[in-house]
Amino acid sequence: MSADRFQAIETGLEGLVILERQVHQDNRGFFERMFCESELKPWIEGKRITQINHSLTTERGSARGLHYQRQPAAEIKIVSCLQGEVFDVAVDLRRGSPTFLQWFGCVLSDQQHNAMLIPEGFAHGFQTLTADVEMLYFHTASYAPDLEGGIHLLDSKIGIDWPLPPTNLSGRDQALLAVDASFSGITV
């Protein structure tokens, strides 16, 4: 499906899409639309962007995640790389989903002008493939620390094939646990 300024590419995990932004260039540089509520309506389900975050990760190979929020703070997230290159990953945690615990990863970069649109019920993380990576995140729910969850990014049950050995994890991310037998997913 295409919109005026966005091309959506299906990933095989329901609701998870890669957005390729249309870039208009001339001798001055370029212009691209990062978000448009009306054009992204099929994926944001009438929700509004309530929070925008910007991050800088300085070291190549650094990894962040895998994070998610439970109801009532579950969120749709649109993640873009403004500078550098990352391997961006989403893991399906939706209870009853036919793709439960399956993951999808792709390269996001400032050169590709793409983004990952992550629906509610997914965990998200990334690894930097270059130094000094800047990321921009649009969220449909504000951060709620008491409703946040996470899964260790090296969980063998998920088996993410990271391009580099993940390094430079925060203390919080190092302490995340793997999925155990009692985890049946999250409700969206």
C-alpha positions in Angstrom: 0.0 0.0 0.0 1.3 3.5 -0.8 0.5 6.9 0.5 1.6 10.2 -1.1 4.8 10.4 0.8 5.2 6.9 2.2 5.6 3.4 0.7 4.7 0.7 3.2 6.4 -2.7 2.9 4.9 -5.6 4.7 7.3 -7.7 6.9 5.4 -11.0 7.4 4.4 -10.0 10.9 0.9 -8.6 10.9 0.9 -4.8 11.4 4.7 -4.4 11.4 5.7 -2.4 8.3 8.8 -0.7 6.9 8.0 2.8 5.7 10.1 4.2 2.9 9.8 8.0 2.8 9.6 9.9 -0.5 12.5 12.3 -0.6 12.4 15.5 -2.7 15.9 16.7 -3.6 17.3 19.8 -5.4 20.4 21.8 -5.3 19.7 23.0 -1.8 19.4 19.6 -0.3 16.3 17.5 0.4 12.9 17.5 2.1 11.1 14.5 3.5 8.0 14.1 5.6 8.6 12.1 8.8 5.0 11.8 9.9 1.6 12.5 8.5 -1.5 11.4 10.5 -3.8 11.2 7.5 -1.3 9.2 5.3 -0.4 6.8 8.1 -4.0 6.3 9.2 -4.2 2.6 8.2 -1.5 1.8 10.6 -1.9 4.1 13.5 -5.6 3.2 14.0 -6.8 6.7 14.8 -4.3 7.1 17.6 -2.4 10.3 18.1 1.3 10.8 18.5 1.7 11.8 22.2 5.5 11.6 22.6 8.6 12.1 20.4 12.0 11.0 21.6 15.5 11.5 20.2 18.5 9.4 21.1 22.2 9.4 20.4 24.3 6.2 20.7 28.0 6.9 20.3 29.6 3.5 20.0 29.3 1.1 17.1 27.9 -2.3 18.2 25.9 -0.8 21.1 22.5 -2.4 21.6 19.3 -1.2 23.2 16.3 -3.2 24.1 14.2 -5.2 23.9 11.5 -3.0 25.4 7.7 -2.9 25.3 4.7 -1.3 27.3 1.6 -3.2 28.5 -2.0 -1.9 28.4 -3.2 0.7 29.0 0.1 2.3 27.9 0.7 -0.1 24.9 2.0 2.0 22.0 2.5 2.1 18.3 6.0 3.3 17.6 7.5 4.7 14.5 11.3 4.5 14.6 13.7 6.3 12.2 17.5 6.7 12.0 18.5 10.3 11.4 22.3 9.8 11.4 24.3 6.6 10.8 22.9 3.1 10.5 21.2 0.6 12.9 19.9 -2.9 12.8 16.4 -2.4 14.1 14.4 -5.3 15.5 10.8 -5.9 16.6 9.5 -9.1 18.3 5.9 -10.2 18.3 4.7 -10.6 21.9 1.0 -10.6 21.2 -0.9 -13.3 23.0 -2.5 -15.7 20.6 -0.6 -14.3 17.5 0.3 -16.8 14.9 3.8 -15.2 14.8 4.2 -15.1 18.6 8.0 -14.7 19.6 9.0 -14.3 15.9 11.2 -11.3 15.1 11.9 -9.1 12.2 15.0 -7.0 11.7 16.2 -4.5 9.1 18.7 -1.8 8.5 17.5 1.8 9.1 19.8 4.6 8.0 19.9 8.2 7.2 20.8 7.2 3.6 17.8 4.9 3.1 15.2 7.4 4.5 13.2 4.5 6.0 11.4 3.8 9.3 9.9 0.8 11.1 6.3 1.2 12.2 5.8 -1.1 15.2 2.3 -2.0 16.4 1.2 -2.5 19.9 2.3 -5.8 21.4 5.8 -5.8 20.0 9.1 -5.5 21.8 11.7 -3.2 20.2 15.4 -2.9 20.2 18.3 -2.0 17.9 22.1 -2.3 17.4 24.3 0.5 16.0 26.2 -0.4 12.9 28.1 2.9 12.9 29.3 5.3 15.5 27.2 8.4 16.6 23.8 7.1 15.6 20.8 9.4 16.1 17.3 7.9 16.3 13.9 9.5 16.3 10.9 7.8 17.9 7.2 8.7 17.5 4.9 7.1 20.2 1.2 6.9 20.5 1.4 6.6 24.3 3.6 8.3 26.9 6.3 6.4 28.7 4.8 4.6 31.7 7.7 2.9 33.8 5.3 0.8 35.8 3.8 -0.7 32.6 7.2 -1.3 30.9 8.5 -4.7 30.2 11.5 -6.1 28.5 13.2 -9.3 27.3 16.9 -9.9 27.1 18.2 -9.3 23.6 20.2 -12.5 23.6 17.2 -14.7 24.5 17.9 -18.0 22.7 14.1 -18.7 22.4 13.8 -15.6 20.2 17.2 -16.1 18.5 17.8 -12.7 17.0 20.7 -12.8 14.5 22.5 -9.6 15.5 25.0 -8.4 12.9 27.7 -7.7 15.5 28.2 -9.1 19.0 26.0 -6.7 21.1 28.0 -4.5 23.3 27.6 -1.5 25.6 24.2 -2.6 27.1 22.8 -0.4 29.9 22.5 -1.9 33.4 18.8 -2.1 32.9 19.1 -4.0 29.6 21.7 -6.4 31.0 19.3 -7.3 33.9 16.4 -8.2 31.5 15.4 -11.8 31.6 14.7 -14.4 28.9 11.2 -15.5 28.1 10.2 -18.4 30.5 7.6 -21.1 30.0 5.0 -19.1 31.9 5.1 -16.2 29.4 2.0 -16.4 27.2 2.3 -12.9 25.7 0.8 -9.5 26.2 -2.8 -8.4 25.5 -3.3 -5.6 23.0 
